[in-house]
Amino acid sequence: MKKLVIIMAVLMSYQISTAQLIKNKTWTCKEIITLSDTIRMTDDKFSVFFYADGNAICRTDCNDFFGTYTADKDKLSYVKESGTKMFCPDSFESEFMDFFSGAKSFIVADGGKTLTICLKNQGKMIFKCQK
């Protein structure tokens, strides 16, 4: 019984600290996986920075978007609040922001270098840490 309590305590502390691993780092999107397609991001124009205070900035190939996020254990949500409004034909930002706004959970792997955001539509976004 004592071993079970210790194992549960370790698991709970791991999950709580997982949310800390995404904060104060720039995460660059490398791949978006949907049920029907894989979109490889060939440049570093799409990124997100999670501030420790719950604010986040998403940078795209055209505009920047500001919002708030909640990261609790492995759950993640993002709410877009404002953004710049440049017009950029052929931008992928609408699609990117639609995917990112559908975040439901996350996994940090590769010793804190890879962030996988699982989406409500069963897709995934793969980010690499740039810090």
VMD Tcl script that draws the C-alpha trace (Angstrom):
set ca {
  {0.00 0.00 0.00}
  {2.84 2.38 0.87}
  {4.44 1.73 -2.55}
  {1.16 2.57 -4.29}
  {0.93 5.90 -2.44}
  {4.51 6.77 -3.41}
  {3.91 5.83 -7.06}
  {0.73 7.96 -7.15}
  {2.60 10.91 -5.60}
  {5.36 10.65 -8.20}
  {2.86 10.45 -11.06}
  {0.90 13.44 -9.76}
  {4.04 15.55 -9.38}
  {5.11 14.60 -12.93}
  {1.76 15.68 -14.39}
  {1.78 18.97 -12.49}
  {5.33 19.77 -13.59}
  {4.52 18.87 -17.21}
  {2.53 22.12 -17.56}
  {5.60 24.03 -16.42}
  {7.66 22.57 -19.27}
  {5.82 24.55 -21.97}
  {6.11 27.96 -20.30}
  {8.54 30.73 -21.24}
  {9.71 29.00 -24.40}
  {9.18 29.57 -28.09}
  {7.60 26.53 -29.74}
  {7.84 26.39 -33.54}
  {5.27 24.31 -35.43}
  {6.85 21.62 -37.59}
  {3.89 19.47 -38.54}
  {0.10 19.34 -38.40}
  {-1.48 15.90 -38.64}
  {-5.19 15.57 -39.43}
  {-7.30 12.49 -40.03}
  {-6.81 12.92 -43.79}
  {-3.53 14.79 -44.25}
  {-0.08 15.65 -42.89}
  {1.02 19.24 -43.33}
  {4.75 19.77 -42.98}
  {5.72 23.29 -41.98}
  {8.78 24.11 -44.08}
  {9.75 27.35 -42.35}
  {9.78 28.72 -38.81}
  {7.03 31.30 -39.28}
  {4.40 29.57 -37.13}
  {5.13 29.58 -33.42}
  {3.66 30.05 -29.98}
  {5.09 31.42 -26.75}
  {3.35 30.50 -23.49}
  {4.02 33.12 -20.81}
  {4.04 31.98 -17.18}
  {1.12 34.34 -16.38}
  {-1.33 32.51 -18.68}
  {-0.94 34.77 -21.72}
  {0.25 33.46 -25.07}
  {1.32 34.89 -28.40}
  {0.94 32.98 -31.66}
  {3.03 34.14 -34.59}
  {2.03 33.17 -38.12}
  {3.33 33.87 -41.61}
  {1.34 37.12 -41.54}
  {0.04 38.28 -38.16}
  {0.53 37.85 -34.44}
  {-2.34 36.74 -32.19}
  {-2.61 37.36 -28.49}
  {-4.67 35.28 -26.13}
  {-4.83 33.32 -22.93}
  {-4.22 29.67 -22.27}
  {-4.83 27.18 -19.52}
  {-2.45 24.27 -19.02}
  {-3.40 21.90 -16.23}
  {-1.58 18.59 -16.04}
  {-1.98 17.36 -19.64}
  {-5.01 19.52 -20.56}
  {-4.56 22.60 -22.73}
  {-6.93 25.27 -24.02}
  {-6.31 28.55 -25.86}
  {-8.61 31.55 -26.34}
  {-7.66 34.12 -28.99}
  {-8.36 37.66 -27.77}
  {-6.79 40.00 -30.33}
  {-4.26 40.22 -33.12}
  {-2.65 42.31 -35.79}
  {-4.67 42.70 -38.99}
  {-2.37 42.71 -41.98}
  {-3.74 41.26 -45.20}
  {-1.58 38.52 -46.63}
  {-2.81 36.60 -49.66}
  {-1.96 32.89 -49.61}
  {-1.35 32.92 -45.84}
  {-1.90 29.73 -43.87}
  {-2.72 31.62 -40.67}
  {-6.50 31.03 -40.62}
  {-5.99 27.29 -40.85}
  {-3.17 27.36 -38.30}
  {-5.22 29.37 -35.80}
  {-8.26 27.12 -36.32}
  {-6.12 24.10 -35.50}
  {-4.42 25.77 -32.52}
  {-7.72 27.01 -31.09}
  {-8.86 23.38 -31.07}
  {-6.22 22.32 -28.53}
  {-7.41 19.90 -25.87}
  {-4.29 18.29 -24.41}
  {-0.53 18.15 -24.78}
  {2.49 15.92 -24.36}
  {6.07 17.07 -23.84}
  {8.73 14.62 -25.07}
  {12.36 14.48 -26.20}
  {13.63 15.86 -22.90}
  {11.43 18.94 -23.21}
  {12.28 19.63 -26.86}
  {9.05 18.40 -28.53}
  {5.51 19.55 -27.78}
  {2.60 17.62 -29.25}
  {-0.75 19.35 -29.00}
  {-3.68 17.00 -29.40}
  {-6.70 18.59 -31.03}
  {-10.42 18.22 -30.43}
  {-10.82 16.96 -34.02}
  {-8.38 14.08 -33.29}
  {-5.51 15.79 -35.09}
  {-2.12 16.79 -33.71}
  {0.26 19.72 -33.96}
  {3.96 18.99 -33.47}
  {6.18 21.81 -32.16}
  {9.91 21.99 -31.44}
  {11.39 24.14 -28.69}
  {13.49 27.02 -30.01}
  {14.91 28.15 -26.66}
}
mol new
graphics top color blue
foreach p $ca { graphics top sphere $p radius 0.5 }
foreach p [lrange $ca 0 end-1] q [lrange $ca 1 end] { graphics top cylinder $p $q radius 0.2 }
display resetview
